[in-house]
Amino acid sequence: MQYVYILRCKDGSPYTGCTADLRERFRRHCDGGVPATKGKLPVELVFYCAFKKELSAFEFEKYLKSGSGACFYE
């Protein structure tokens, strides 16, 4: 499985990512091990979904990061 997820950072900004191990990746975010969110702790997991195909997950992540995908952040 491949997971696409959205975090809400302390400053209110979203962070979108993709991973095969959601629990481990979220733990790394919370522990400050991810440079993009290290200065924005704490983070909250607000959305995730699972995909069987890695390519489908990457395409959805790309969509979420586009202007059209912004509706998922509200």
N, C-alpha and C positions, 0 to 999 in steps of 0.2 A: 504494500500500500504506500501511496505517496500522499502527504497531507499539505494542504494550503491553509494558512492560518493568518489571522489578523490580531495584532496586539494593540491595546490602547496604552500609550505611554503616559507617564506622570504629567507631562506638559500638554496632554490631550491629543497629541499627534498619533496617527496610526503607523504601524509597521506591518508590512505584509511579507510573508516568507513561505518557503516550501521545504519540506523535509520528509524523510522516510521514518523518522522516529520523533514524533511530536512531543512526547513526555521529556525526552532527553534534551531536545532543542529548547523547550520552554524552560527547563531547569537551567540551561546555560544562559538564557536571557535573564532569568531572575538572579542568577549568581554574578552577573556583570561580565560574562564571558563572550558576549557578542558586541563588538565595537559599535555597531550602529545604534544600539539601545543602552549601552553602558551608562551614559550620562543622563538617561531619561527614566531611571528606575524610581518607583516600582512600575512594572508592566502588568497588564491584565489581559488574559486571553478572552477575546470577545466573539470570535468566530473561527470555525475550522470545518473543513470538509475533506473527505477521503476519495482518492481516485485509484483505480486499479492500474491505469497506465500512467507512467511517469510523464510522457509528453502531454497528456491531457491536463495534468496538474500544472505543468510549467505554462501551458497556454492560458489556463485560468488565472494563475498568478499574474501573468502579463496583462490580462484583461483587467484585473483588480487594480493594477498600478496605472492603468490608462484613465483618461477622463471619464469614460463611460462606467467604469467600475467603482467610481467614487460613491455611488448610492449605497454600497455595502458598509461604508464607514459611518453612517449616520445612525 
